[in-house]
Amino acid sequence: GPVARAAGLPLDLRTADPDLAYAELAPLLAPLTSIAGDAAARYALLLAEVVRSLDLLDASAAALHSLGDGPVSVPLPKVLRVPEGTTSAWLESAFGITGVHLESRGDRTPYRLALRTPASAHAALLGETLAGTPVELLEAVVSSFFLVVGDIDK
């Protein structure tokens, strides 16, 4: 996510491991990076990614419009049973990579569902990052890691 890309790591799963229509949107998905790696770079990169997301929305809307008229929504069953088995996946979320592990026994609810969110990894970085940070900059630095407390305490 923006924390890693602001430190120069050009990883974005939408280009590294594309699914859905991301392959068709590849020209708009080149990862934005910075080498500064500081709080200002993280905020600037996040803002640039918001602007990039608006471009992706415009391109997606244009692609849908070119398909012509037709049904957009389809009825879904009220109860969805996940087939028996185990699967893992990862996806690019707003603040980085989210890992998903799902185990099903064929029931209406999963037997096991585990998520690893970007906030978990970001919280682990705070110890090294905050060492030597002046007290007056702590709020800016900590908030630039985009922590979601509900994700960290699992």
RODO-2510 file (C-alpha; in nm, 4 decimals, decimal comma):
residues 154
     n   res          X          Y          Z
     1     g     0,0000     0,0000     0,0000
     2     p     0,1008     0,3633     0,0279
     3     v     0,3285     0,2949     0,3268
     4     a     0,5449     0,0511     0,1284
     5     r     0,5273     0,2453    -0,1993
     6     a     0,6303     0,5676    -0,0198
     7     a     0,9475     0,3814     0,0768
     8     g     1,0210     0,2820    -0,2841
     9     l     0,8607    -0,0657    -0,3060
    10     p     0,6666    -0,0664    -0,6368
    11     l     0,4260    -0,3474    -0,5364
    12     d     0,0602    -0,3186    -0,6297
    13     l    -0,1366    -0,6424    -0,6627
    14     r    -0,3624    -0,4868    -0,9245
    15     t    -0,0638    -0,5033    -1,1623
    16     a     0,1484    -0,7790    -1,0039
    17     d    -0,1402    -1,0285    -0,9760
    18     p    -0,4361    -0,8766    -1,1638
    19     d    -0,7870    -1,0126    -1,1385
    20     l    -1,1262    -0,8962    -1,2629
    21     a    -1,0801    -0,6172    -1,5198
    22     y    -0,7524    -0,4804    -1,3842
    23     a    -0,5571    -0,6232    -1,6785
    24     e    -0,7651    -0,4011    -1,9092
    25     l    -0,6894    -0,0971    -1,6933
    26     a    -0,3140    -0,1646    -1,6763
    27     p    -0,2084     0,1692    -1,8329
    28     l    -0,3685     0,3497    -1,5368
    29     l    -0,2225     0,1177    -1,2745
    30     a     0,1528     0,1688    -1,2850
    31     p     0,2466     0,1840    -0,9148
    32     l     0,3198     0,5310    -0,7844
    33     t     0,6301     0,5325    -0,5647
    34     s     0,8536     0,7635    -0,3667
    35     i     1,1915     0,7022    -0,2113
    36     a     1,1580     0,9474     0,0783
    37     g     0,9786     0,6980     0,3037
    38     d     0,8714     0,9642     0,5551
    39     a     0,5286     1,0764     0,6783
    40     a     0,5021     1,3515     0,4154
    41     a     0,5772     1,0998     0,1381
    42     r     0,3099     0,8613     0,2729
    43     y     0,0460     1,1361     0,2758
    44     a     0,1465     1,2665    -0,0685
    45     l     0,1371     0,9168    -0,2152
    46     l    -0,2044     0,8455    -0,0629
    47     l    -0,3385     1,1688    -0,2154
    48     a    -0,1916     1,0775    -0,5552
    49     e    -0,3545     0,7350    -0,5286
    50     v    -0,6937     0,8954    -0,4584
    51     v    -0,6567     1,0970    -0,7800
    52     r    -0,5513     0,7759    -0,9624
    53     s    -0,8622     0,6024    -0,8253
    54     l    -1,0814     0,8727    -0,9766
    55     d    -0,9153     0,8085    -1,3138
    56     l    -0,9857     0,4350    -1,2708
    57     l    -1,3511     0,5087    -1,1937
    58     d    -1,3797     0,7235    -1,5074
    59     a    -1,2195     0,4514    -1,7229
    60     s    -1,4408     0,1813    -1,5695
    61     a    -1,7556     0,3879    -1,6224
    62     a    -1,6575     0,4514    -1,9856
    63     a    -1,5989     0,0772    -2,0391
    64     l    -1,9392    -0,0061    -1,8898
    65     h    -2,1068     0,2629    -2,1000
    66     s    -1,9504     0,1164    -2,4163
    67     l    -2,1209    -0,2177    -2,3431
    68     g    -2,4606    -0,0608    -2,4039
    69     d    -2,7839    -0,1081    -2,2162
    70     g    -2,8591    -0,4193    -2,0185
    71     p    -2,9108    -0,5509    -1,6701
    72     v    -2,6535    -0,4417    -1,4180
    73     s    -2,7742    -0,6184    -1,1078
    74     v    -2,8762    -0,9791    -1,0817
    75     p    -3,0763    -1,1448    -0,8031
    76     l    -2,8699    -1,3418    -0,5554
    77     p    -2,9916    -1,6249    -0,3370
    78     k    -3,0753    -1,5316     0,0243
    79     v    -2,8565    -1,8140     0,1516
    80     l    -2,5195    -1,8784    -0,0068
    81     r    -2,3354    -2,1952     0,0817
    82     v    -1,9622    -2,1924     0,0270
    83     p    -1,8407    -2,5220    -0,1230
    84     e    -1,6421    -2,7431     0,1110
    85     g    -1,2691    -2,6773     0,1003
    86     t    -0,9930    -2,4353     0,1864
    87     t    -0,8694    -2,1340    -0,0062
    88     s    -0,6426    -1,8362     0,0446
    89     a    -0,6227    -1,5149    -0,1514
    90     w    -0,4786    -1,1683    -0,1335
    91     l    -0,6055    -0,8400    -0,2629
    92     e    -0,4974    -0,4799    -0,2848
    93     s    -0,7000    -0,2728    -0,0404
    94     a    -0,6875     0,1001     0,0246
    95     f    -0,3936     0,0820     0,2657
    96     g    -0,2085    -0,2237     0,1359
    97     i    -0,2384    -0,5982     0,0899
    98     t    -0,5119    -0,7890     0,2714
    99     g    -0,4722    -1,1642     0,3062
   100     v    -0,7789    -1,3876     0,3334
   101     h    -0,7911    -1,7531     0,4406
   102     l    -1,1256    -1,9356     0,4236
   103     e    -1,2136    -2,2889     0,5346
   104     s    -1,5602    -2,4255     0,4667
   105     r    -1,7408    -2,7445     0,5557
   106     g    -2,0226    -2,6642     0,3136
   107     d    -2,2401    -2,4921     0,5755
   108     r    -2,4077    -2,1526     0,5620
   109     t    -2,1205    -1,9941     0,7558
   110     p    -1,7464    -2,0504     0,7143
   111     y    -1,5752    -2,2926     0,9508
   112     r    -1,2793    -2,0543     0,9679
   113     l    -1,2176    -1,7115     0,8202
   114     a    -0,8906    -1,5311     0,8889
   115     l    -0,7876    -1,1883     0,7648
   116     r    -0,4466    -1,0262     0,7719
   117     t    -0,4937    -0,6584     0,7108
   118     p    -0,2332    -0,3923     0,6273
   119     a    -0,2793    -0,2344     0,9714
   120     s    -0,1246    -0,5454     1,1306
   121     a     0,1954    -0,5017     0,9331
   122     h     0,1968    -0,1239     0,9798
   123     a     0,1634    -0,1557     1,3582
   124     a     0,4637    -0,3900     1,3618
   125     l     0,6726    -0,1184     1,1931
   126     l     0,6014     0,1471     1,4545
   127     g     0,8701     0,0349     1,7018
   128     e     1,1557     0,0951     1,4591
   129     t     0,9945     0,3954     1,2936
   130     l     0,9225     0,5905     1,6105
   131     a     1,2678     0,5475     1,7623
   132     g     1,4245     0,8936     1,7707
   133     t     1,1105     1,0716     1,6461
   134     p     1,0624     1,4085     1,8226
   135     v     0,7528     1,4169     2,0443
   136     e     0,5961     1,7018     1,8468
   137     l     0,6019     1,4845     1,5306
   138     l     0,4594     1,1649     1,6851
   139     e     0,0984     1,2380     1,5871
   140     a     0,1876     1,3042     1,2227
   141     v     0,4123     0,9996     1,1953
   142     v     0,1748     0,7539     1,3654
   143     s    -0,1268     0,8736     1,1655
   144     s     0,0688     0,8402     0,8390
   145     f     0,0689     0,4620     0,8886
   146     f    -0,3111     0,4582     0,8417
   147     l    -0,3769     0,2291     1,1375
   148     v    -0,7232     0,0838     1,1866
   149     v    -0,7373    -0,0106     1,5532
   150     g    -1,0099    -0,2707     1,4968
   151     d    -0,7731    -0,4527     1,2595
   152     i    -0,4797    -0,4503     1,4999
   153     d    -0,6480    -0,6011     1,8032
   154     k    -0,7540    -0,9287     1,6421
***
